[in-house]
Amino acid sequence: GFVRETQVYDTVQNLAKAQQPVVTFATQLEALANTYVAIHNSEHEKWNKYSDSTRRALEVLNLFDIKPLRPLMLAIAQKFADKEAEKAFQFLVSLSVRLMVASSTRTGTVEEGLADAAHEIYGGAISDIAGLKAKLKPITPPDGTFSAAFESATVSNRKLARYYLRSMELSAKDEAEPWHIPNDDRSAINLEHVLPEKPEGNWPQFSDEQVKLYYKRVGNLCLMRASDNCAAKSDGFPQKQPMFAASPYLLTNQIAQSADWTAGAIAARQKALAALAVETWPI
């Protein structure tokens, strides 16, 4: 169940007071150790009999690195049948994005909910994706909540921002599994802030305070070829607009259709991306 780090020693001591419980506990640790290594490595031999979607989901979950999610990943990998595990890990990707956007990955309710689900899976009370979704429904942000949170979301982690945008790009192009990691090569694809952090006098439509509020907004971010991103620097919108128009990325290309780049334009684009996000990370 739910155990804080400071409580681990006492909890283990209470579980393993006699010889047989100690042997049982040590045997469980040995069995789980191999699985624990596997959930951190999508190329581990454990996944050889699983579908490629399972490996892709693990790559994404390890990018997120949400600590309270690890016991649940461990329980799923150890106890679920192959097909159910595949569906469960894909669901955890969507759940993770929704929790991160809603800024609730570290709340007590979420941590306890994830721990309880892991405990029930390991004990056999939950054995499939339907049971897992039902158990986690109280902590799963529904479409309306997720969309509303996404409309005002900011992203500081550049890897995470690239993941969001790449996934929504694939979703906009009707890819079957848009949530996976298609390309993380920063020498080929990079993250561009349309409104830069340092405008250098080229963005008079934004005050200094507005720059701080809007430059990390998801609606102000886009994917660019690395060479174009380097050339753009802190140019104004009229100078950047032709590069957006020539971009091979659909969501970047759409930015060029804006007459100007203002706070209203960022909000409007982010609202459209929020609707797309619901489709990209469904529950």
Buried (B, 14 or more C-beta within 10 A) or exposed (E): EBEEEEEEEEEEEEEBEEEEEEEEEEEEEEEBEEBBEBBEBBEBEBBEEBBEBBBBBBBBBBBBEBEBBBBBBBBBBBBBEEEBBBBBBBBBBBBBBBBBBBEBBEBEEBBBBBBBBBBBBBEEEBBBBEBBBEBBEEBBBEBEBBBBBBBBBBBEEEBBBBBBBBBBBBBBEEBEBBBBBBEEEEEEBBBBBBBBEEBEEBBEBBEEEBBEBBBBBBBBBBBBBBEBBEEBEBBBBEEBBEBBEEBEBEBBBBBBEBEEBBBEBBBEBBBBBBEBBBEBBEB
